């Protein structure tokens, strides 16, 4: 399964001034698979898993000299650790804090060695190391598959190429447009978790795919027990389901059921963000760039990290979804807006933590709101999401007039087109708007 991020890994391999690499992301998004794929390009590959082989943690007790650690690991696994020839991989590294601390010393004292570390719930471990790896560690962020990666996995490269050549001035032939909408519907149901995508590609069996998603759901719920020292598990689940039900809209943390005051629920939400299970979309006044300079941290939306898993939690009827004209009619949450935010995250934030923005008119009695704001060529571009093929653009026009914006983008089930200074992109072509 080809992942876009693999090109970044190949470039890192060739970089003479490379840093130690830390691959970050939620559980089961494909981190281990990707590094093993990279390892096949080395003469030697040594994988250390700190969860399945906890005994190796003793090699990191006391002295963190990279040469001594390498000597012990090489002897234990029977694999040479040679600069320039070996890829050393620390997997589930969050389970061994000293191993995380050793990464900086590998950079300082053994830069010739290719070293990658990865793990789930990494953010919690990194909190325990205040000065971790500043200037010595390079982070890459992996997410569930994007729609482009999904098409590639499904051997739809011809359709992908046709999509990528279309523009508002050169729209798709209607037959290809309809075909892409059908693949988009499938992707919303399946989501981007690699195991689920692989099962669908191999079998075309939605039922089997749904079973795999159910298994992932159970594993995510089991992970909640790992948070129990930080936050009440039942409270975490309450906030978790609140995120699912409010995804795409302004998040109201007090509406989550269960016990706990505002601060306790806020802490639970931050745990979910740190685990990579959801991303915040902050309100920005959007008077200039960078957009982050004018955010209101009290106003935000929350996106759940995968539509496939979300629809399993929300009990989406698959057959209804496949025939619906407006995808939001069959889902409790604003799945169209959620999908767009997730796609933007996947295409924009492979090298940094997600940082999405939206705009709401700061005027009493005003309901004008633009779903997303993106920065393209030093311009702030408003992005409005419609779940069907129709809808007014009052909020878009208000933003364009009040902010003197150059143009806006409408995302919907429509084909590529243009209305004066508003360009229309199909919802399955989010990546194309970043090429403007």
VOZAFI-330783 format. One record per residue (C-alpha): x, y, z; residue in one letter. Coordinates in steps of 0.1 Angstrom, whole numbers, plus 5000, padded with zeros to 4 digits. Each point is the difference from the previous one (the first is absolute). Example, Ala and Ser with C-alpha at 12.3 -4.5 7.8 and 13.67 -1.06 7.14 Angstrom:
# VOZAFI-330783
512349555078a/501450344993s/
This chain:
# VOZAFI-330783
500050005000x/501650324988x/500050295025x/500850364990x/502250045031x/502349734987x/501650264977x/501050205031x/501549695015x/502149944969x/501250355000x/501049975036x/501949694993x/502250194974x/500550315021x/503550035013x/499050245027x/497049805011x/498750005036x/498649715019x/496549954987x/496949975021x/496949874982x/496850125019x/496449914996x/497049825014x/499949635006x/499749774969x/500550274974x/502949814984x/503150135017x/501749665005x/499149884964x/501550324985x/503349975019x/500349634991x/499550104964x/502950255004x/502149735017x/499949784969x/502250274983x/502849945025x/502549725002x/499049945036x/496850075019x/499649975037x/496650055016x/499750045038x/496449985013x/499950125037x/496549865006x/500549654986x/503649975013x/500150205032x/503349825011x/502050224976x/499150305022x/502949905023x/502450104973x/499050365006x/500450015037x/502750235012x/502550074972x/498450134968x/503149994979x/498849914965x/503049784992x/499449795031x/496349974994x/500649914964x/502549735010x/497549845024x/497250014975x/502149864972x/501149715023x/496449935012x/498450004965x/503049864981x/499850294974x/502950234992x/499550375008x/502250184975x/499950374992x/498650064965x/498949634996x/497649945029x/496650155007x/499449975038x/496350035009x/498750065035x/496349914999x/497450075027x/502850225015x/497550175023x/500349695022x/503750085008x/500750355010x/503849955002x/499949894963x/498350324991x/502750195020x/502749814981x/498950144966x/501850335006x/503349825008x/499749794968x/499850334981x/502950165019x/502449705001x/498949774971x/498550214973x/501149764973x/497449745012x/496550014986x/497749995030x/496250025000x/497749995030x/496249975000x/497249925023x/496450075010x/499150235029x/503450154995x/498950355011x/499449875035x/503649875002x/501550314986x/498350215027x/502349825025x/503150144982x/499950385002x/503050074977x/499549714977x/502150014968x/499950374992x/501950044967x/500949635000x/496849824991x/498050034968x/496349915003x/497749874972x/496349955006x/498149714985x/496250004997x/497449754986x/500149974962x/498950304980x/497549964971x/502950014975x/501849735019x/496749805001x/499650024962x/503649894996x/499549715023x/496949904980x/502050004968x/498050304987x/503150194988x/498550094967x/497050165017x/502350175024x/502050154971x/496850134984x/498950165032x/503450165005x/499950164966x/496650165004x/499550375010x/497150245003x/500850104964x/500449644989x/497349805018x/499749625000x/498049814975x/496749925017x/500649634999x/503350045019x/498450245024x/497349755009x/502649725003x/502150215024x/496950085021x/499349625004x/503649945011x/499750295024x/496949855016x/501949675004x/502950195016x/497750175025x/498749665011x/503449825001x/502150295012x/503850014997x/501149745026x/502549794980x/498749665012x/496450094990x/501150144966x/502149694993x/497049775008x/497750194977x/502550014971x/500549635003x/496449895005x/497650294990x/498149875031x/498550295021x/499049755027x/503549885005x/501350365000x/497450105026x/501249715022x/503550124999x/498950355009x/498149855030x/503349835011x/501850334998x/497250175019x/500549755028x/503750055001x/499650385002x/497649955029x/502549775017x/502650274997x/497950225023x/501249795029x/503550144993x/498850355007x/498549915035x/502950155019x/499350334983x/496250024996x/497049805011x/499349734973x/496250045000x/500450384996x/502449954972x/497449784982x/497350265005x/502150274984x/501149764973x/496449944990x/499250375003x/502850064974x/498449754976x/496650155003x/501250364997x/502649954973x/499950284975x/498250255022x/501150245027x/501049775029x/498150045033x/501849815026x/497450055027x/497449814979x/501949675005x/498249775024x/501449845032x/501850135030x/502750265001x/500250385000x/501150224970x/503749975008x/499949635004x/498249954967x/502450244983x/502949795013x/498349694985x/499750174966x/503750105001x/500949635006x/498149904969x/501750274980x/503449895013x/499249644990x/499350124964x/496449895002x/498750354992x/501150344988x/498950345010x/499050274975x/500450345015x/498150324993x/502150274984x/499150364994x/501949964967x/501250364997x/503449894988x/502649735000x/500949795018x/496549895008x/501249865034x/500850355011x/496350095004x/498549685014x/497549985028x/500949695020x/496649995016x/498349964967x/500749694981x/498649704982x/501349645004x/500549754972x/500149625006x/503049864983x/498449744977x/496649994983x/499949624998x/500449965037x/497650295007x/497249844980x/500449685019x/499650185033x/497050204987x/498449694985x/499850134965x/497849794977x/502449914971x/497249944974x/498350335007x/503350184996x/500749854966x/496850134985x/499750335018x/500150334980x/501050205030x/502549825022x/499150195031x/496449884999x/501149655012x/502550105027x/499750165034x/503250204995x/501050244972x/502049734982x/500650224969x/501750275020x/501949745020x/501349834969x/501350334985x/501850085033x/501649665001x/501150024964x/501650355006x/501849865030x/501449714980x/501350224972x/501250295020x/501549875032x/502449714994x/502850205017x/498250175028x/497049965023x/496650074984x/499050375002x/496750074983x/497850315001x/496550124994x/498350355001x/496850125016x/498950364997x/500750175033x/496850215000x/497049965023x/497249824983x/502149894970x/500049644989x/502650044972x/502549725002x/502749864976x/500949645007x/503750024994x/502750254992x/503249914982x/503050204991x/501049974963x/502850224986x/499850255029x/496250034995x/497349905024x/497549794981x/496649925015x/498749644994x/496349935003x/498849645001x/496649894986x/498849645005x/498049994967x/500050184967x/498150315011x/500250275027x/500350375003x/503350175006x/499050295022x/502849945026x/502649974973x/498950334984x/500050185033x/503649885007x/501250094965x/498550355004x/501150075035x/503549864997x/500650114964x/501049644992x/501249924965x/497749704995x/498249735018x/499649624996x/496849805002x/500249635007x/497149784991x/498849704979x/500050234970x/502549974971x/502850244997x/498650354990x/500250375009x/497550275011x/501750344995x/502750005028x/498949675016x/501649694986x/498249675005x/501949685007x/498449655004x/500349875036x/502249724988x/502650254986x/501150195031x/503649954991x/499550194967x/499250335017x/503450015016x/501650014966x/498450334991x/
